[in-house]
Amino acid sequence: AGRRAAVWKTREAVAAEGGLERAPTTSLPSEELRTLVAVWNARKLGAPLDDESVSSRKWRWLEDEINAELPDVLCLLELEGNIATVRQVRKWFRDRGYDTRIRVGQGSGALEEATSFANGVLVAVRKATSKIAHGFAVTDRGVCVRIWHRHCMRERSYVALHGTGNMDKQVRVAIETVGDTGGLVLGDLNLIACKCMRY
């Protein structure tokens, strides 16, 4: 119902056609079995206020995207703010039918003050399709949420990461956390894995 069904073409096919694009496919699971997951590095996203700030415009854009796509799982990276901000963000998502788990940011190092709350990570889960079984912090700038999906009657782990200088450790811990139960490790790792991915 309005969800875009697309997969990335192979690197060779993209190179042969001269650029990146998406190709529709008919081999995706039926709508009833699909879980739509979205990730967004929101770049210094503050509290959802009713003003004309950059953060407020981002929240309005996010609301439009949520209404259009109805993601079952949504990960936001670079959320900025303290516990008071977390309360506002949780209410914003609750009003739109989502439950959340949030890891308050802990800054990013030498460029930010010791009291910085930058680089928070959030996982939101649509209550109509899924239920959070458990959520906990993992590694630096990471959160794991174990989610029970009603459509397939399975629990899966989702680890959302925002990359640090110790990305190898982050990814290793995230993969160990997901383990054999199934799930996804996703996020912005602040790494270009292959120079062919540079534009």
C-alpha positions, 0 to 999 in steps of 0.5 A: 500500500504505497510502499516502494519495492526496489532493490539495488542493481549489481555494480556491473549493471550500474557501471554498464548503464553509466550511473546509480539507479534503482530497478523494480523487482517482483521477487520481494516477499508479499506485502504481508511478510515484508518488514520496511526498515528506514535509516536516516542520519539526521545530522544534529536533529534537535527537539521537535519544536513548533518553530522554523528552525532547521530541526523543526523542518527536519521533523516535518519532513520526517512526518511526511515520510512516515505517513507516506511509507509507514516504516515498521522500524525507523532508525535515526542517527545524530539525535541531539539533546538531553533527557528532556529532549528524549521525552519530547522525541518519545512523545512525538513518536508515540503520537504517531503510533511508534514506540522508541528506544533512545540512546542519549548522545555522548558527544564526539570527542575533542571538538565538542564540550564534555557536556555535549549530548550529540550523536544520539541513536533512536530506534522507533517501532510501529506498534500496529505491526511490531512490539519491542521485546527489549532494548539496550545500549551496545558499543559506542553510539549503538543501540540494539532493539529486539522486536517481535514482528506480528506478521511473521511471528518472529523476534529479530534484533536490530542494531543501529550504529553511528560510526566512531573512530573504532568502527571495527569494534562497533561492527564486531560487537553489533554482529555478535549482539545480533548472533544467530537469531537473525536481524540487521546491523545498520547505520552510518559507519562513517566509512567508505568501504570501497573507493568505487563507492565514491562519486 
